[in-house]
C-alpha cells in the first residue's frame, strides 16, 4: 500500500492535491482513500491531507503516521512542530519539498537518511491570491515519484477535480502539474509501497487533556493576561490587510470588533491600526469595511513595502 502525506498552508490547494492524486490512482485501478485534516481553518494555517492507494481493499483508517512519501508545499512548515511534517519519517520515506534550495541542503539540515527531492521552478508566493496551482504541481510530482500513474491519468484526474472551477482554472493547474510530472521523470518509481501495519502493534496516542478556561482567560484579546502575545501567529499569513487611511472614515468599531484575534487597535483619533505580529490574514476586516478602505495585499509585497 502507498501511504502519502501532503503538508501545506490553507489556500495552497493541499486538499485538492490529495483529491487529484487519489483520483489518478483510482483511474489506474487502485483502491484509494484521500482526505484532508485541518487545524485552524483559515488561510495560511498549517494543514495536511493524506492518500492511501492499494490493489486490495484498504482496511486502515485515520491519519498516516508511517508515510512512504511526504510532500511539503511550503518549506516554512518544516521547523514548525505542530505541522508534523517530519512525523513518522523512516529511512525509506521519500521527502519532496517545494523549495529553491538543493535537496542536499535539506538532508544536512534535517539529518535525514531518507531520500529528499526538491521541487522548484514555480514561485509559491508570486500569486498568493490564486495559488491553488501549487497543490496540483505537488500532486503531479508525487504521481511521477510513485511511478504507477500515467501522464494521461494525471491529466484526466486534474480535469475531473478542477473542472468544476472552469476551463481557465483547469489549464492554470494543468500546466504546472504536468511540468512537475516531467521534472521528476528520472526519479520515477523511487517511492515504494509500505508493508502491512499490524493491529497488535498499535500504540495509543499521547493525549493531552486541555481543561476548559473561564472566558476572562480564553477571550481573544492577544494582549490580555495569560495569552500568547510573544507568539507571532502572523507567520500563518499569506495575505495581509492594508488600511488606506485617506479613505478610512474612522468607523473603527466595526473592523476592530469583528477581528477574531483582536489584532486591530484603535487610536485616540479613532484610526485603526493592524498588529501584523498577530494578524493571521483571515481578511474579515476587508469584507466588513463599509468604505472599502482595507484591501488584501500578498504578504511578500507587503513585506517589501515595509522594508
C-alpha positions in Angstrom: 0.0 0.0 0.0 1.2 3.5 -0.8 0.8 5.9 2.1 1.3 9.5 1.1 1.0 12.8 3.1 0.7 16.3 1.8 1.6 19.3 4.0 0.9 22.9 3.2 -0.9 26.0 4.3 -4.6 26.9 3.9 -5.1 28.3 0.4 -2.3 26.4 -1.3 -4.6 23.6 -2.6 -3.5 20.8 -0.4 -6.9 19.2 -0.1 -7.2 19.4 -3.9 -3.8 17.9 -4.3 -4.8 14.8 -2.4 -8.0 14.6 -4.4 -6.1 14.8 -7.7 -3.6 12.1 -6.7 -6.3 9.9 -5.2 -8.4 10.2 -8.4 -5.3 9.5 -10.5 -4.7 6.3 -8.5 -8.3 5.3 -8.9 -8.2 5.7 -12.6 -5.2 3.4 -12.6 -7.3 0.7 -10.9 -6.2 1.2 -7.3 -8.4 1.3 -4.2 -8.0 4.7 -2.8 -8.6 7.0 0.2 -7.9 10.7 0.3 -8.9 13.2 3.0 -7.7 16.5 4.5 -7.2 17.3 8.1 -7.5 20.9 9.3 -6.4 22.7 12.4 -7.4 26.3 12.4 -9.4 26.7 9.3 -8.1 29.9 7.9 -5.8 30.9 5.0 -2.2 30.3 5.9 -2.8 27.9 8.7 -0.9 24.6 8.5 -3.0 21.7 7.2 -2.2 18.3 5.8 -4.0 15.7 3.6 -3.3 12.1 3.1 -3.7 9.5 0.3 -3.7 5.7 0.6 -3.7 3.5 -2.5 -3.6 -0.2 -2.9 -4.5 -3.0 -5.3 -6.5 -4.7 -2.5 -9.3 -3.3 -0.2 -8.0 -0.8 2.3 -8.8 -1.5 5.9 -6.7 1.2 7.5 -8.4 4.4 8.7 -7.2 7.7 10.2 -4.1 9.8 9.7 -0.9 8.3 8.3 1.9 8.2 10.8 4.3 6.0 8.8 4.3 7.6 5.3 6.1 6.3 2.2 6.1 9.8 0.7 5.8 13.2 2.3 5.2 16.3 0.1 5.8 19.7 1.6 4.2 22.6 -0.4 5.6 25.3 1.9 9.1 24.9 3.2 8.4 27.3 6.1 6.4 24.5 7.7 9.4 22.2 8.2 10.6 23.8 11.5 7.0 24.2 12.9 6.5 21.3 15.4 2.7 21.5 15.2 2.7 21.0 11.5 4.1 17.5 12.0 6.0 17.4 8.7 8.7 15.1 9.9 6.4 12.8 11.9 7.0 9.1 11.2 9.8 9.6 8.6 11.8 6.4 8.3 14.9 5.5 6.2 12.8 4.6 3.2 10.4 7.6 3.4 10.8 9.9 0.4 10.6 13.6 1.2 9.6 16.1 -1.6 9.9 19.8 -0.7 8.8 22.8 -2.8 11.9 24.9 -2.4 14.6 26.8 -4.2 17.3 25.2 -2.1 19.1 22.0 -3.2 17.9 18.6 -1.7 21.3 18.0 -0.1 21.0 21.2 2.0 17.8 19.8 3.4 19.3 16.4 4.1 22.1 18.0 6.1 19.9 20.5 7.9 17.4 17.8 9.0 19.9 15.0 9.4 17.9 12.7 7.2 18.9 9.3 5.8 15.8 9.1 3.6 15.8 10.4 0.0 15.0 14.1 -0.4 13.9 15.8 -3.6 13.3 19.5 -4.4 10.5 20.8 -6.5 11.3 24.2 -7.8 10.5 26.4 -10.8 7.2 27.8 -9.6 7.2 30.6 -7.0 4.6 29.8 -4.4 4.3 33.5 -3.4 4.1 35.1 -6.8 0.3 34.7 -7.0 -0.9 34.4 -3.4 -4.5 35.3 -4.3 -4.9 32.4 -6.7 -2.2 30.0 -5.6 -4.1 26.7 -5.7 -2.0 25.5 -8.6 0.8 24.8 -6.1 -1.2 21.8 -4.8 -1.7 20.5 -8.4 2.0 20.9 -9.0 2.8 18.8 -5.9 0.3 16.2 -7.0 1.9 15.9 -10.4 5.4 15.4 -8.9 4.0 12.8 -6.4 2.4 10.9 -9.2 5.7 10.6 -11.0 7.7 9.7 -7.9 5.3 6.8 -7.3 5.8 5.6 -10.8 2.4 3.8 -11.0 0.4 6.7 -12.7 0.5 7.5 -16.4 0.6 11.1 -17.6 -2.8 10.6 -19.2 -4.4 9.5 -15.9 -2.9 12.5 -14.1 -4.3 14.9 -16.7 -7.7 13.2 -16.5 -7.7 13.5 -12.7 -6.9 17.2 -12.9 -9.7 17.8 -15.4 -12.2 15.9 -13.1 -11.2 17.6 -9.9 -10.6 21.2 -11.2 -13.2 21.1 -13.9 -16.0 22.5 -11.6 -14.0 25.7 -11.4 -14.0 26.3 -15.2 -11.7 25.8 -18.1 -9.3 28.6 -17.1 -8.7 27.0 -13.7 -8.1 23.6 -15.3 -5.4 25.0 -17.6 -3.8 27.1 -14.8 -3.4 23.9 -12.7 -2.7 21.5 -15.6 0.4 23.2 -16.9 2.5 23.2 -13.6 1.3 19.8 -12.7 2.4 18.2 -15.9 5.7 20.2 -15.8 6.3 18.8 -12.3 5.4 15.3 -13.5 8.0 15.7 -16.3 10.7 17.2 -13.9 10.6 14.1 -11.7 11.0 11.6 -14.7 14.4 10.4 -13.7 13.1 9.6 -10.2 10.0 7.7 -11.3 9.3 4.7 -9.0 11.5 5.8 -6.2 8.6 5.6 -3.8 8.0 2.0 -2.7 4.8 0.6 -1.2 4.9 0.2 2.5 4.2 -3.0 4.2 1.2 -4.0 6.3 0.7 -2.4 9.7 -0.3 -5.0 12.3 -3.1 -4.1 14.6 -1.4 -5.8 17.6 1.4 -3.2 17.2 -0.9 -0.2 17.6 0.3 2.4 20.2 -2.3 4.7 21.6 -1.6 8.5 21.1 -0.1 10.5 23.9 -3.3 12.5 24.5 -3.0 15.9 26.2 -6.0 17.0 28.3 -6.8 20.6 27.8 -9.0 21.9 30.6 -11.7 24.5 30.0 -10.9 28.0 30.9 -13.0 30.9 32.0 -14.0 33.5 29.4 -11.8 36.1 31.1 -8.7 34.0 30.3 -9.9 32.5 27.0 -11.0 35.8 25.4 -9.4 36.6 22.1 -7.6 39.7 23.2 -4.0 38.8 22.4 -2.6 41.3 24.9 -4.8 40.1 27.8 -3.3 38.2 30.7 -2.3 34.6 30.1 -2.4 34.8 26.3 0.5 34.3 23.9 1.4 37.8 22.9 5.0 36.7 22.4 4.0 34.0 19.8 3.9 35.7 16.4 0.9 33.9 14.9 1.2 36.3 11.9 3.6 33.8 10.3 0.5 31.9 9.1 -0.5 34.8 6.8 -0.2 34.7 3.0 -2.3 37.8 2.5 -2.2 40.9 4.7 -4.9 43.6 5.1 -3.7 47.1 4.4 -5.6 50.2 5.5 -5.9 53.2 3.2 -6.2 55.9 5.9 -7.3 58.6 3.4 -10.4 56.5 2.6 -11.0 55.3 6.1 -13.9 57.1 7.7 -12.9 56.1 11.3 -15.8 53.7 11.9 -13.1 51.5 13.5 -15.5 49.9 16.0 -16.5 47.6 13.0 -13.2 46.2 12.0 -11.7 46.1 15.5 -14.8 44.4 17.0 -15.1 41.8 14.3 -11.4 40.9 14.1 -11.3 37.4 15.7 -7.9 37.9 17.2 -8.2 41.5 18.4 -5.3 42.4 16.1 -6.8 45.8 15.2 -6.2 48.5 17.7 -8.0 51.9 17.7 -6.1 55.1 18.4 -7.3 58.3 20.1 -8.4 59.7 16.8 -10.4 56.5 16.1 -8.0 55.5 13.4 -7.4 51.7 13.2 -4.0 50.1 13.1 -3.2 46.4 12.5 -0.9 44.3 14.6 0.9 42.3 12.0 2.6 40.1 14.5 -0.7 38.6 15.4 -2.9 39.2 12.3 -3.5 35.8 10.7 -4.8 37.2 7.4 -8.4 35.9 7.7 -9.4 39.2 5.8 -12.7 39.6 7.7 -11.8 43.3 8.1 -11.5 43.5 4.3 -15.0 42.1 3.9 -16.8 44.2 6.6 -15.1 47.6 6.0 -18.0 49.9 4.8 -15.9 52.4 2.7 -13.7 49.5 1.4 -10.7 51.2 3.0 -9.0 47.9 3.7 -7.6 45.8 0.9 -5.7 42.5 0.7 -2.1 42.5 -0.4 0.1 39.5 -0.9 2.4 39.0 2.1 5.7 39.3 0.0 4.5 42.5 -1.5 3.6 43.9 1.9 6.9 42.9 3.4 8.8 44.6 0.5 6.8 47.8 1.1 7.5 47.8 4.8 11.2 47.2 4.1 
